[in-house]
Amino acid sequence: MGLLVEHEHWLHRRDFIDSDAIYRYPDGAYVNFTRARELFDGGAFPASSSERAVLDLAIALGEDRYRIAGLGGAHRDMLRTALATALD
């Protein structure tokens, strides 16, 4: 969710925030990342390639697609290095 907050774009898009992947409460919101993936893969959110890349990654992180939550410290460090290298 942090990536979506930081990026800002998707949390201002009516089609995204009004979708059944978003549950809004008076004090915040919850994203059902499984449903968001289904909608995204079905083409529900047309956007530029960079906007879609951000949403795709945010969904993947939210659904723990790459099993990051289960990584130990050493593997997290390797992942940080790999991501930093890929982004340079």
N, CA, C and O atoms as CSV, one atom per row, in Angstrom:
chain,resi,resn,atom,element,x,y,z
A,1,MET,N,N,0.826,-1.187,0.000
A,1,MET,CA,C,0.000,0.000,0.000
A,1,MET,C,C,0.868,1.248,0.000
A,1,MET,O,O,0.476,2.284,-0.536
A,2,GLY,N,N,2.046,1.149,0.601
A,2,GLY,CA,C,2.940,2.301,0.674
A,2,GLY,C,C,3.303,2.853,-0.693
A,2,GLY,O,O,3.365,4.069,-0.875
A,3,LEU,N,N,3.542,1.976,-1.649
A,3,LEU,CA,C,3.877,2.419,-3.003
A,3,LEU,C,C,2.713,3.182,-3.621
A,3,LEU,O,O,2.928,4.186,-4.299
A,4,LEU,N,N,1.505,2.732,-3.405
A,4,LEU,CA,C,0.328,3.437,-3.927
A,4,LEU,C,C,0.183,4.812,-3.278
A,4,LEU,O,O,-0.164,5.786,-3.946
A,5,VAL,N,N,0.445,4.886,-1.998
A,5,VAL,CA,C,0.372,6.176,-1.294
A,5,VAL,C,C,1.453,7.112,-1.824
A,5,VAL,O,O,1.177,8.276,-2.115
A,6,GLU,N,N,2.660,6.620,-1.948
A,6,GLU,CA,C,3.777,7.438,-2.424
A,6,GLU,C,C,3.563,7.910,-3.859
A,6,GLU,O,O,3.836,9.066,-4.183
A,7,HIS,N,N,3.084,7.032,-4.703
A,7,HIS,CA,C,2.883,7.360,-6.118
A,7,HIS,C,C,1.726,8.333,-6.312
A,7,HIS,O,O,1.761,9.155,-7.228
A,8,GLU,N,N,0.715,8.255,-5.476
A,8,GLU,CA,C,-0.459,9.122,-5.438
A,8,GLU,C,C,-1.456,8.918,-6.586
A,8,GLU,O,O,-2.662,9.022,-6.359
A,9,HIS,N,N,-1.010,8.641,-7.770
A,9,HIS,CA,C,-1.889,8.588,-8.939
A,9,HIS,C,C,-3.094,7.664,-8.739
A,9,HIS,O,O,-4.239,8.075,-8.933
A,10,TRP,N,N,-2.829,6.425,-8.354
A,10,TRP,CA,C,-3.894,5.426,-8.310
A,10,TRP,C,C,-4.925,5.701,-7.232
A,10,TRP,O,O,-6.091,5.336,-7.378
A,11,LEU,N,N,-4.508,6.334,-6.164
A,11,LEU,CA,C,-5.459,6.620,-5.094
A,11,LEU,C,C,-6.320,7.845,-5.385
A,11,LEU,O,O,-7.156,8.235,-4.570
A,12,HIS,N,N,-6.111,8.442,-6.546
A,12,HIS,CA,C,-6.963,9.536,-7.007
A,12,HIS,C,C,-7.797,9.139,-8.226
A,12,HIS,O,O,-8.616,9.925,-8.702
A,13,ARG,N,N,-7.592,7.941,-8.723
A,13,ARG,CA,C,-8.348,7.476,-9.890
A,13,ARG,C,C,-9.662,6.885,-9.446
A,13,ARG,O,O,-9.688,5.922,-8.679
A,14,ARG,N,N,-10.762,7.457,-9.925
A,14,ARG,CA,C,-12.092,6.997,-9.534
A,14,ARG,C,C,-12.303,5.528,-9.880
A,14,ARG,O,O,-12.864,4.778,-9.082
A,15,ASP,N,N,-11.855,5.108,-11.076
A,15,ASP,CA,C,-12.091,3.718,-11.467
A,15,ASP,C,C,-11.380,2.741,-10.541
A,15,ASP,O,O,-11.855,1.625,-10.331
A,16,PHE,N,N,-10.249,3.151,-9.990
A,16,PHE,CA,C,-9.515,2.295,-9.065
A,16,PHE,C,C,-10.141,2.342,-7.669
A,16,PHE,O,O,-10.449,1.300,-7.091
A,17,ILE,N,N,-10.327,3.539,-7.133
A,17,ILE,CA,C,-10.826,3.626,-5.755
A,17,ILE,C,C,-12.295,3.239,-5.628
A,17,ILE,O,O,-12.749,2.878,-4.543
A,18,ASP,N,N,-13.038,3.312,-6.727
A,18,ASP,CA,C,-14.430,2.875,-6.693
A,18,ASP,C,C,-14.594,1.397,-7.054
A,18,ASP,O,O,-15.712,0.882,-7.045
A,19,SER,N,N,-13.510,0.723,-7.367
A,19,SER,CA,C,-13.593,-0.694,-7.726
A,19,SER,C,C,-13.860,-1.538,-6.482
A,19,SER,O,O,-13.689,-1.077,-5.353
A,20,ASP,N,N,-14.277,-2.770,-6.706
A,20,ASP,CA,C,-14.539,-3.650,-5.567
A,20,ASP,C,C,-13.267,-4.247,-4.969
A,20,ASP,O,O,-13.334,-5.154,-4.140
A,21,ALA,N,N,-12.110,-3.737,-5.392
A,21,ALA,CA,C,-10.842,-4.130,-4.772
A,21,ALA,C,C,-10.495,-3.218,-3.594
A,21,ALA,O,O,-9.609,-3.526,-2.797
A,22,ILE,N,N,-11.204,-2.093,-3.496
A,22,ILE,CA,C,-10.922,-1.114,-2.449
A,22,ILE,C,C,-12.076,-1.072,-1.457
A,22,ILE,O,O,-13.237,-0.917,-1.837
A,23,TYR,N,N,-11.743,-1.208,-0.211
A,23,TYR,CA,C,-12.725,-1.093,0.870
A,23,TYR,C,C,-12.372,0.158,1.657
A,23,TYR,O,O,-11.297,0.246,2.251
A,24,ARG,N,N,-13.272,1.116,1.660
A,24,ARG,CA,C,-13.016,2.375,2.366
A,24,ARG,C,C,-13.739,2.390,3.701
A,24,ARG,O,O,-14.884,1.956,3.824
A,25,TYR,N,N,-13.042,2.895,4.679
A,25,TYR,CA,C,-13.563,3.062,6.032
A,25,TYR,C,C,-13.392,4.524,6.416
A,25,TYR,O,O,-12.619,5.235,5.773
A,26,PRO,N,N,-14.084,4.991,7.436
A,26,PRO,CA,C,-13.948,6.395,7.829
A,26,PRO,C,C,-12.504,6.803,8.144
A,26,PRO,O,O,-12.114,7.947,7.911
A,27,ASP,N,N,-11.719,5.865,8.672
A,27,ASP,CA,C,-10.346,6.204,9.049
A,27,ASP,C,C,-9.288,5.632,8.104
A,27,ASP,O,O,-8.113,5.598,8.468
A,28,GLY,N,N,-9.659,5.186,6.915
A,28,GLY,CA,C,-8.668,4.663,5.982
A,28,GLY,C,C,-9.275,3.771,4.914
A,28,GLY,O,O,-10.469,3.831,4.620
A,29,ALA,N,N,-8.424,2.956,4.352
A,29,ALA,CA,C,-8.865,2.060,3.281
A,29,ALA,C,C,-8.060,0.771,3.336
A,29,ALA,O,O,-6.973,0.708,3.909
A,30,TYR,N,N,-8.634,-0.249,2.719
A,30,TYR,CA,C,-7.998,-1.554,2.620
A,30,TYR,C,C,-8.054,-1.967,1.159
A,30,TYR,O,O,-9.082,-1.808,0.500
A,31,VAL,N,N,-6.950,-2.497,0.655
A,31,VAL,CA,C,-6.906,-2.992,-0.723
A,31,VAL,C,C,-6.944,-4.509,-0.685
A,31,VAL,O,O,-6.123,-5.143,-0.022
A,32,ASN,N,N,-7.894,-5.085,-1.393
A,32,ASN,CA,C,-7.931,-6.525,-1.592
A,32,ASN,C,C,-7.047,-6.774,-2.808
A,32,ASN,O,O,-7.492,-6.641,-3.948
A,33,PHE,N,N,-5.793,-7.136,-2.555
A,33,PHE,CA,C,-4.823,-7.249,-3.637
A,33,PHE,C,C,-5.136,-8.410,-4.576
A,33,PHE,O,O,-4.788,-8.351,-5.755
A,34,THR,N,N,-5.775,-9.446,-4.089
A,34,THR,CA,C,-6.172,-10.541,-4.971
A,34,THR,C,C,-7.183,-10.037,-5.998
A,34,THR,O,O,-7.069,-10.334,-7.187
A,35,ARG,N,N,-8.154,-9.286,-5.542
A,35,ARG,CA,C,-9.155,-8.720,-6.457
A,35,ARG,C,C,-8.534,-7.667,-7.358
A,35,ARG,O,O,-8.863,-7.586,-8.541
A,36,ALA,N,N,-7.636,-6.858,-6.805
A,36,ALA,CA,C,-6.945,-5.850,-7.618
A,36,ALA,C,C,-6.172,-6.524,-8.756
A,36,ALA,O,O,-6.144,-6.016,-9.877
A,37,ARG,N,N,-5.551,-7.660,-8.467
A,37,ARG,CA,C,-4.806,-8.406,-9.505
A,37,ARG,C,C,-5.770,-8.879,-10.586
A,37,ARG,O,O,-5.479,-8.739,-11.773
A,38,GLU,N,N,-6.895,-9.429,-10.199
A,38,GLU,CA,C,-7.879,-9.907,-11.185
A,38,GLU,C,C,-8.330,-8.760,-12.090
A,38,GLU,O,O,-8.392,-8.915,-13.309
A,39,LEU,N,N,-8.639,-7.631,-11.501
A,39,LEU,CA,C,-9.088,-6.481,-12.279
A,39,LEU,C,C,-7.977,-5.956,-13.177
A,39,LEU,O,O,-8.202,-5.670,-14.353
A,40,PHE,N,N,-6.778,-5.831,-12.619
A,40,PHE,CA,C,-5.628,-5.340,-13.382
A,40,PHE,C,C,-5.351,-6.250,-14.578
A,40,PHE,O,O,-5.213,-5.779,-15.707
A,41,ASP,N,N,-5.273,-7.545,-14.324
A,41,ASP,CA,C,-4.991,-8.498,-15.405
A,41,ASP,C,C,-6.102,-8.521,-16.445
A,41,ASP,O,O,-5.859,-8.848,-17.606
A,42,GLY,N,N,-7.310,-8.178,-16.041
A,42,GLY,CA,C,-8.444,-8.119,-16.964
A,42,GLY,C,C,-8.538,-6.813,-17.731
A,42,GLY,O,O,-9.450,-6.625,-18.536
A,43,GLY,N,N,-7.593,-5.905,-17.485
A,43,GLY,CA,C,-7.557,-4.644,-18.224
A,43,GLY,C,C,-8.471,-3.559,-17.684
A,43,GLY,O,O,-8.814,-2.617,-18.398
A,44,ALA,N,N,-8.867,-3.689,-16.418
A,44,ALA,CA,C,-9.826,-2.740,-15.845
A,44,ALA,C,C,-9.279,-1.331,-15.664
A,44,ALA,O,O,-10.059,-0.383,-15.571
A,45,PHE,N,N,-7.971,-1.168,-15.611
A,45,PHE,CA,C,-7.392,0.137,-15.305
A,45,PHE,C,C,-6.443,0.593,-16.420
A,45,PHE,O,O,-5.225,0.494,-16.270
A,46,PRO,N,N,-6.982,1.086,-17.520
A,46,PRO,CA,C,-6.103,1.556,-18.596
A,46,PRO,C,C,-5.290,2.756,-18.122
A,46,PRO,O,O,-5.801,3.631,-17.424
A,47,ALA,N,N,-4.033,2.783,-18.506
A,47,ALA,CA,C,-3.137,3.860,-18.072
A,47,ALA,C,C,-1.860,3.799,-18.901
A,47,ALA,O,O,-1.694,2.920,-19.747
A,48,SER,N,N,-0.977,4.732,-18.649
A,48,SER,CA,C,0.318,4.722,-19.330
A,48,SER,C,C,1.120,3.506,-18.866
A,48,SER,O,O,0.804,2.896,-17.845
A,49,SER,N,N,2.143,3.169,-19.614
A,49,SER,CA,C,2.950,1.992,-19.258
A,49,SER,C,C,3.633,2.176,-17.905
A,49,SER,O,O,3.754,1.210,-17.152
A,50,SER,N,N,4.078,3.374,-17.580
A,50,SER,CA,C,4.736,3.575,-16.289
A,50,SER,C,C,3.736,3.529,-15.140
A,50,SER,O,O,4.055,3.004,-14.073
A,51,GLU,N,N,2.539,4.063,-15.335
A,51,GLU,CA,C,1.507,3.989,-14.300
A,51,GLU,C,C,1.085,2.546,-14.065
A,51,GLU,O,O,0.868,2.134,-12.925
A,52,ARG,N,N,0.969,1.780,-15.144
A,52,ARG,CA,C,0.610,0.366,-15.014
A,52,ARG,C,C,1.730,-0.416,-14.331
A,52,ARG,O,O,1.465,-1.330,-13.550
A,53,ALA,N,N,2.977,-0.058,-14.625
A,53,ALA,CA,C,4.104,-0.745,-13.985
A,53,ALA,C,C,4.088,-0.527,-12.473
A,53,ALA,O,O,4.345,-1.454,-11.704
A,54,VAL,N,N,3.787,0.698,-12.053
A,54,VAL,CA,C,3.717,0.990,-10.619
A,54,VAL,C,C,2.581,0.202,-9.978
A,54,VAL,O,O,2.771,-0.398,-8.920
A,55,LEU,N,N,1.415,0.194,-10.593
A,55,LEU,CA,C,0.289,-0.545,-10.030
A,55,LEU,C,C,0.570,-2.040,-10.005
A,55,LEU,O,O,0.257,-2.711,-9.021
A,56,ASP,N,N,1.145,-2.563,-11.057
A,56,ASP,CA,C,1.485,-3.988,-11.122
A,56,ASP,C,C,2.428,-4.360,-9.978
A,56,ASP,O,O,2.220,-5.372,-9.308
A,57,LEU,N,N,3.453,-3.553,-9.752
A,57,LEU,CA,C,4.404,-3.825,-8.674
A,57,LEU,C,C,3.740,-3.685,-7.311
A,57,LEU,O,O,3.964,-4.508,-6.423
A,58,ALA,N,N,2.924,-2.649,-7.139
A,58,ALA,CA,C,2.234,-2.454,-5.861
A,58,ALA,C,C,1.337,-3.655,-5.542
A,58,ALA,O,O,1.292,-4.117,-4.402
A,59,ILE,N,N,0.634,-4.147,-6.543
A,59,ILE,CA,C,-0.222,-5.317,-6.333
A,59,ILE,C,C,0.629,-6.532,-6.000
A,59,ILE,O,O,0.303,-7.283,-5.079
A,60,ALA,N,N,1.712,-6.734,-6.735
A,60,ALA,CA,C,2.594,-7.881,-6.482
A,60,ALA,C,C,3.152,-7.837,-5.057
A,60,ALA,O,O,3.221,-8.863,-4.381
A,61,LEU,N,N,3.546,-6.653,-4.609
A,61,LEU,CA,C,4.048,-6.528,-3.242
A,61,LEU,C,C,2.938,-6.777,-2.232
A,61,LEU,O,O,3.155,-7.440,-1.218
A,62,GLY,N,N,1.757,-6.251,-2.502
A,62,GLY,CA,C,0.629,-6.426,-1.596
A,62,GLY,C,C,0.179,-7.867,-1.456
A,62,GLY,O,O,-0.240,-8.290,-0.378
A,63,GLU,N,N,0.262,-8.615,-2.534
A,63,GLU,CA,C,-0.125,-10.026,-2.462
A,63,GLU,C,C,1.062,-10.922,-2.109
A,63,GLU,O,O,0.943,-12.147,-2.098
A,64,ASP,N,N,2.193,-10.308,-1.826
A,64,ASP,CA,C,3.453,-11.000,-1.495
A,64,ASP,C,C,3.799,-12.049,-2.547
A,64,ASP,O,O,4.202,-13.170,-2.236
A,65,ARG,N,N,3.628,-11.651,-3.781
A,65,ARG,CA,C,3.869,-12.532,-4.921
A,65,ARG,C,C,5.274,-13.135,-4.932
A,65,ARG,O,O,5.467,-14.272,-5.362
A,66,TYR,N,N,6.247,-12.366,-4.457
A,66,TYR,CA,C,7.642,-12.813,-4.479
A,66,TYR,C,C,8.104,-13.349,-3.125
A,66,TYR,O,O,9.294,-13.580,-2.912
A,67,ARG,N,N,7.158,-13.543,-2.224
A,67,ARG,CA,C,7.410,-14.143,-0.905
A,67,ARG,C,C,8.460,-13.368,-0.099
A,67,ARG,O,O,9.264,-13.963,0.618
A,68,ILE,N,N,8.444,-12.069,-0.222
A,68,ILE,CA,C,9.398,-11.218,0.477
A,68,ILE,C,C,9.194,-11.287,1.985
A,68,ILE,O,O,10.157,-11.226,2.749
A,69,ALA,N,N,7.944,-11.413,2.411
A,69,ALA,CA,C,7.648,-11.438,3.844
A,69,ALA,C,C,8.380,-12.561,4.571
A,69,ALA,O,O,8.677,-12.433,5.759
A,70,GLY,N,N,8.671,-13.645,3.885
A,70,GLY,CA,C,9.322,-14.782,4.512
A,70,GLY,C,C,10.832,-14.776,4.435
A,70,GLY,O,O,11.479,-15.703,4.923
A,71,LEU,N,N,11.407,-13.748,3.830
A,71,LEU,CA,C,12.862,-13.711,3.680
A,71,LEU,C,C,13.542,-13.297,4.980
A,71,LEU,O,O,13.037,-12.464,5.733
A,72,GLY,N,N,14.684,-13.894,5.217
A,72,GLY,CA,C,15.510,-13.493,6.354
A,72,GLY,C,C,16.334,-12.272,5.991
A,72,GLY,O,O,16.305,-11.803,4.853
A,73,GLY,N,N,17.057,-11.772,6.953
A,73,GLY,CA,C,17.848,-10.553,6.784
A,73,GLY,C,C,18.844,-10.603,5.640
A,73,GLY,O,O,18.940,-9.652,4.864
A,74,ALA,N,N,19.578,-11.684,5.524
A,74,ALA,CA,C,20.595,-11.794,4.467
A,74,ALA,C,C,19.949,-11.771,3.084
A,74,ALA,O,O,20.452,-11.122,2.168
A,75,HIS,N,N,18.846,-12.475,2.941
A,75,HIS,CA,C,18.175,-12.494,1.643
A,75,HIS,C,C,17.527,-11.147,1.334
A,75,HIS,O,O,17.486,-10.732,0.176
A,76,ARG,N,N,17.025,-10.464,2.352
A,76,ARG,CA,C,16.470,-9.122,2.138
A,76,ARG,C,C,17.567,-8.170,1.669
A,76,ARG,O,O,17.340,-7.333,0.796
A,77,ASP,N,N,18.759,-8.305,2.257
A,77,ASP,CA,C,19.888,-7.468,1.832
A,77,ASP,C,C,20.243,-7.734,0.377
A,77,ASP,O,O,20.521,-6.800,-0.377
A,78,MET,N,N,20.236,-9.002,-0.022
A,78,MET,CA,C,20.520,-9.342,-1.421
A,78,MET,C,C,19.471,-8.744,-2.344
A,78,MET,O,O,19.791,-8.229,-3.416
A,79,LEU,N,N,18.218,-8.815,-1.921
A,79,LEU,CA,C,17.135,-8.257,-2.723
A,79,LEU,C,C,17.266,-6.741,-2.839
A,79,LEU,O,O,17.075,-6.185,-3.921
A,80,ARG,N,N,17.591,-6.064,-1.731
A,80,ARG,CA,C,17.804,-4.615,-1.779
A,80,ARG,C,C,18.895,-4.261,-2.783
A,80,ARG,O,O,18.738,-3.332,-3.576
A,81,THR,N,N,19.995,-4.998,-2.748
A,81,THR,CA,C,21.105,-4.744,-3.657
A,81,THR,C,C,20.677,-4.978,-5.105
A,81,THR,O,O,20.994,-4.174,-5.981
A,82,ALA,N,N,19.966,-6.063,-5.358
A,82,ALA,CA,C,19.516,-6.371,-6.711
A,82,ALA,C,C,18.570,-5.285,-7.234
A,82,ALA,O,O,18.672,-4.865,-8.386
A,83,LEU,N,N,17.654,-4.838,-6.380
A,83,LEU,CA,C,16.712,-3.786,-6.806
A,83,LEU,C,C,17.436,-2.469,-7.040
A,83,LEU,O,O,17.164,-1.778,-8.022
A,84,ALA,N,N,18.342,-2.120,-6.160
A,84,ALA,CA,C,19.101,-0.877,-6.333
A,84,ALA,C,C,19.914,-0.922,-7.615
A,84,ALA,O,O,20.001,0.078,-8.327
A,85,THR,N,N,20.508,-2.062,-7.916
A,85,THR,CA,C,21.278,-2.218,-9.147
A,85,THR,C,C,20.375,-2.110,-10.371
A,85,THR,O,O,20.729,-1.457,-11.353
A,86,ALA,N,N,19.217,-2.744,-10.312
A,86,ALA,CA,C,18.280,-2.710,-11.437
A,86,ALA,C,C,17.752,-1.303,-11.693
A,86,ALA,O,O,17.426,-0.956,-12.828
A,87,LEU,N,N,17.668,-0.504,-10.652
A,87,LEU,CA,C,17.118,0.840,-10.781
A,87,LEU,C,C,18.158,1.888,-11.154
A,87,LEU,O,O,17.806,3.029,-11.456
A,88,ASP,N,N,19.414,1.522,-11.137
A,88,ASP,CA,C,20.492,2.469,-11.522
A,88,ASP,C,C,20.596,2.613,-13.024
A,88,ASP,O,O,21.441,3.362,-13.515
